[in-house]
Amino acid sequence: MKAKTASFPAISNRWRFDRQPRGFRPVHQSVLLNEALDALRVGPEGRYVDATFGRGGHARAILARLGSKGCLLALDRDPAAAAAAAELAVNDSRFSFEATAFSALADVVRSRDLAGRLDGILFDLGVSSPQLDDPQRGFSFLRDGPLDMRMDPTQDESAAEWLARADEAEIGGVLRDLGEERFHRRVARAIVGARAQAPITATGRLASIVAEAVPTRERGKHPATRTFQAIRIHVNRELEELQSALAQAVDLLAHGGRLVVISFHSLEDRIVKRFLRSCARGADLPPDLPITGAHHGATLRLVGKAVHPGAEELDANPRARSAVLRAAERL
């Protein structure tokens, strides 16, 4: 993309925007699909929740294993996901959908009298390929479009609105904590300086600003990768949403029900790993108490080890490279 003024440096050819053909429709490939179904231990009469419907890859695979008495409830706050789910609901009476963030999980499940009766809950975190590939959503630094980044474009403030009002210290803190950006101060300073000339409202301009501010490059990564990740997580309150939903999920499961989470970056996975381990460990009691057997107060049992995509899946879908699946069972 050519810069409009000398103050807005153009992105080098190495990082040029992708141009999609007319009529292009992004295709989403569900990550760790079979592994997720196995971890959920989907049974024909089971009751399940897909807390992140996306474009329905995992949901359709779960429905394929359900019998006539099984049911699947899905949630998503993305309007495009809701549209895809509506089509599925029309054709399958075993499926129902709620257009909401997964932090409302407990309320939705209780409203359907499923609390404590679920055989499995699945979280597939992060953004989907259709979201990344649609320039109008503003998630990608490789496709120029409005700087939005909201999972639900009708709610709260966009990335552009936040960047317009946040001070340099707040921006730098978000880039440091949520993007683990080494040069967070330089990038924040560059953003504040650039917005003094003109509002930052497009992904291309933000990517150019960051590329100019970052003095070194990570091999194979666009220099704006960490900045875009951090802003997206912040705008959507993704980590807060995750912590809230995980805390709700355990009590919604039946005994033996499975909680399965697929995460895509270290901040998410760290939260999931610590939560599952804490629930499996139970209460920290004084060592001299006469209690033996299972951990006192434990609510979950860890199921296997962390699962990563295999070579075949990575060849077919390179975006799966950072995925990790963790599972636990309700005691």
Salt bridges, closest charged atoms under 4 A:
ASP18 OD2 - ARG143 NH2 2.94
ASP38 OD1 - ARG65 NH1 3.56
ASP78 OD2 - ARG137 NH1 3.05
ASP92 OD2 - ARG94 NH2 2.78
GLU98 OE1 - ARG112 NH2 3.08
ASP113 OD2 - ARG117 NH1 3.74
ASP124 OD2 - HIS58 ND1 3.55
ASP133 OD1 - ARG143 NH1 3.49
ASP133 OD1 - ARG319 NH2 2.84
ASP148 OD1 - ARG150 NE 2.84
GLU157 OE2 - ARG165 NH2 2.78
GLU168 OE2 - ARG189 NE 3.91
GLU170 OE1 - ARG165 NH1 3.98
ASP177 OD1 - ARG176 NE 2.81
GLU180 OE2 - ARG270 NH2 3.83
GLU218 OE1 - LYS221 NZ 3.89
GLU218 OE2 - ARG226 NE 2.76
GLU238 OE2 - ARG232 NE 2.76
ASP251 OD1 - ARG330 NH2 3.64
GLU268 OE2 - HIS265 NE2 3.65
ASP269 OD1 - ARG326 NE 2.64
ASP284 OD1 - ARG281 NE 3.42
GLU329 OE1 - ARG41 NH2 3.31
GLU329 OE1 - ARG258 NE 2.83
GLU329 OE1 - ARG301 NH2 3.24
